[in-house]
Amino acid sequence: MPLLDFPQGSVICSAGMPLERLLIITKGKAQGAFGGKEFAFEQGDAIGISAISTGVYAHTYTAVTDVTAFSYPYEKPDDLLPLLKDNAEIANRLLSSLCHKIVGFLQYRKELEEQVVRAYGLATETYAEYSRMCARFAVAAKILPEAEELAEPAALDLSEVCLHEYYTGIRDLDVAVQKALFGNPGIALGFIHKGAADIAQILNACEIYQDYMKNAVKVLLNDDEHDLFSLVSDLHLNSAGIKAADAATKAFLDPMMEFMAASPFIDKGILHARLSTYRDNLSSGQSSARATGKGAAAGNQNLADSLHVILEYSGLPEDVCNKFSRCVHDFTKVPDRGSSDDAVYALRRELAATFYDIYRQVFVKSLEDNNLPTIIKMFLNFGYMDAALAGQENAEFLYSIADSLKGNADIGVYTLREWLAAVYTGKKDPSRNDFDEDYPTFVREMRVSGRIDTKEEERMLNDGMGKLMFEMEHVMPVVNKITFGRMATFCPVFADTNVQKHLPSSIVKPEAIKQALDEIRTVDFSAYSRSVLYYNEDAGIQKEFVHVEYLPDFILMPNLGTRGAMWQEIEGRKRTTPSRMFLPLFLMNDIKALLMRLTAEFRWEMCKREQGARWNDMSDPSLTSEFFDYLQFYRSNRELSAEVKTTVKAELLRAKNVYKAVFVLNYADWLMYESKGSPRLNKFVRKIMMTYCPFTAEVRDKLTLNPQYAEVLKYFELKRSQREKRLANVIAKAMNLSKDKPVELLAEMEFVKK
């Protein structure tokens, strides 16, 4: 066997590399890194033996000192037999080393298991005690969804319980007994393979425990500062000066800090910074409590004084704040806040005008505030301003969720606060205004009209604050009113009279949007796909259209509403960008029904965008042109019965003669009823829908036996098979001319088969 030398600090082999040889250390020390845990390898230890069952190194091994090792080639299990037969001393060291390493892995697995159990118990017990303490000291409790959703660590580990005793027992055998046991090469080979398989299972269990711990410690402490440490430390601060509060809160805060200080999964830099801030705040809070003789925030004083906190934070002139404060109190006393009375209407209008001025001031200031007060978050996310106007119970609920409320940018869901921040930082372009102008067009119009010069135009096009102001002044007020649903009685300030549904169940969560969208796409698979041009000269493809899918961005507006707004079908002028839809944060009706309507509007507007001026021209067939032609000439269509014509007339009346609105109604019937074989549409509409909004193959298969769908399914299948055949020929040609697979065309083939 050849000897290999590895200088100190060098990488001997990396995790993920294929196993091609075993390295038996004869001199020096190495270490294997696994998930932040270092395992020592010394003389007699074999690097790579743990990878036998997988064929891939699980660790990255580095030389701690200069290392010399025997290199033994390995391809298949039987390759070890000659080594075990001809080198008894090396074989014995190999097997002894294997036992020691497995015991070490098992001990690490046990440590992780204990940490997981401790973290789960600490998180759940602390959260429960926090809720009890809030009730005891009359402090409004906050909700921490991560703590409520933390799964019990049951059945995480599938490794055998007896493994520790088994390998420890063999490791502790007398040397002579070990040599006798492993003197048989067949037994030795079998033991090695069992050990390698057990290592793979143990390391998999360790990975599962590590992943659990990474999630569990975020409940205790995280970058967002909405965690158990924040909740408990805030409770301690808010109850400063209350008799017995210090002892009661410290009793369950100290064990948590002790665990976090010892846990390798906690970022110590973040912990030290948060502890320092907490201790400084506690010291000043206790001094204030002693001076006033009461708790720093006893009871719900913080909510009762919400309006003052928000107005003071805004920094607006005192006369503006006083006037707005009087309007809020006057509005609170109005018996019927939705009244069409002139005085009530004027009050709502005045509130709305000043509300957006306050919102702009508060949001801009919040961009630089790393410790945003919960009440300010309530204002920005919910439009909340006053506990009496919102209702005390509602105010406490909003307070409890304000710190944990967040969208999910990965699936395109944003709270308004997150969305405005994305516009400001340039991650998202501003939306079009209600005149369908995007931000560059708006700035250009200002330059053309002489309000700004060319230099100012260039500055504004790259100005984050300018983009933010455009979004807040020209989009936010309009969309907020639309999504509320009752435009004549709209007021942006959160009021209990608008709560028509249980508030916790009405909040629109990212997961609910994703689920509803997925349900729509399991019926209409091409709902958010659009056709783009693909070419590849190397593969001989000059022009081919393929479909790509871009799911919408959803922005949750701070109101209690009933409607959504399909605001724009693309960003700017790029067709390969997400559409933009606005929803109320608290939805008073069904999310799936709303998203079906918005999906229908998106399909209509996207078709118009793609067709341009010819969107209603039957010489270029499309969804909009065929539907437009059908509605325009339905009276003279001899294939429609008198009964069907009467139905179409009623649909037009219901839609106020807006063709898009009729399509939206028909599209909902298409998804909800027609997909289940329950006819609601006439044959003309059914053919248009199957051509441009086809069902998935699974749904089509279920409709095959229904005679009312036979004709449209036959026509669709003919067109689909023609497209598939042509695409197969193009792919074959491309693969003959180019070594690289035409990934885009292969994806298009999968799309055609859906």
NORFEN-V667785 format. One line per field, one symbol per residue. phi: phi as a letter, one per 40 degrees, with the letter a starting at -180 (. if undefined). psi: psi as a letter, one per 30 degrees, with the letter a starting at -180 (. if undefined). Layout:
phi->???
psi->???
This chain:
phi->.ccbbbcdgcccabdgcccbabbbcbagbbabcbfgbbbcbbdgcbchcccccbgbccbbbbccbcbbacbbcabadcccddccccbccccccccccdccccccccccdccccccccccccccccccccdccccccbfbccbcbdcccccccccfcbbcccccccccccccccddcccccccccdccccccccccccccdccccccccccccccccccccaaccgbacccccccccccbdgcdgcdcccccbccdcccccccccccccccccccccccccccccccccccccgaccacgbdcccbddcccccccgcdccccccccccccccccccbccccddccccccccccccdcccdccccdcccbbcbccdcccccccbgcbaccccgdccccccccbccccacaccbgbbcccccccccccgcbccccccbgcccdcccccccccgcbcccccccccbcccccccccccbbdcccccccchbccbcacccbccccbadddcccccdccccccccccccbbcbdbcbcbcbaacccgbcaacbbbbbcccbbcccabbbbbbccacacfbcccbccbbbbccbccacccccccccccccdccccccccgcccbcccbdadcccccccccbccccccccccccccccccccccfgccccccdccccccccbccbgbcbbccccccccccbbcccdccccccdccccbdcccccccccccccccccccccccccccbccccdccccccccccc
psi->klkkkjlkflkelkkfkkjflkjjkfkaklkkkjhfkkkkkakfkkkfffgeffgkkflkkljeakkkkkjjkkelefffeeefefieeeeeeeeeeeeeeeeeeeeeeeeeeeeeeeeeeeeeeeeeeeeeeeeeghkkklkjeeeefkkkhkhejglkefeeeeeeeeeglkeeeeeeegfjeeeeeeeeeeeeeeeeeeeeeeeeeeeeeeeeffeeklefgjleeeeeeeeeefgkfkkfeeeeefefeeeeeeeeefkffkjfeeeeeeeeeeeeeeeeeeeeeeefgllehkbheeefgeeeeeeeeeglleeeeeeeeeeeeeeefkejfgkgkeeeeeeeeeeeeeefeeeeeeeeeffgjfikkeeeeeeeffgkfkeeefkeeeeeeeeffeffklajffghkkleeeeeeeeefgfkllllafggkleeeeeeeeeefgflaeeeeeeefgjeeeeeeeeeefeeeeeeeefeeiefgkkfkkkfffjgljeeffkjkeeeeeeeeeeeffeifgegklklkkljeeggjejkklkkkjllkkkjkiljlflljjekflkbgkfhlllkkklkejkgakeeeefeeeeeeeeeeeeeeefbfgfgjffikleeeeeeeeeegeegjffkleeeeeeeeeeeeeghgjeeeeeeeeeeeeeeeefggjkfllfeeeeeefefhllleeeeeffefjfffeeeeeeeeeeeeeeeeeeeeeeeeefefkekkieeeeeeeeeef.
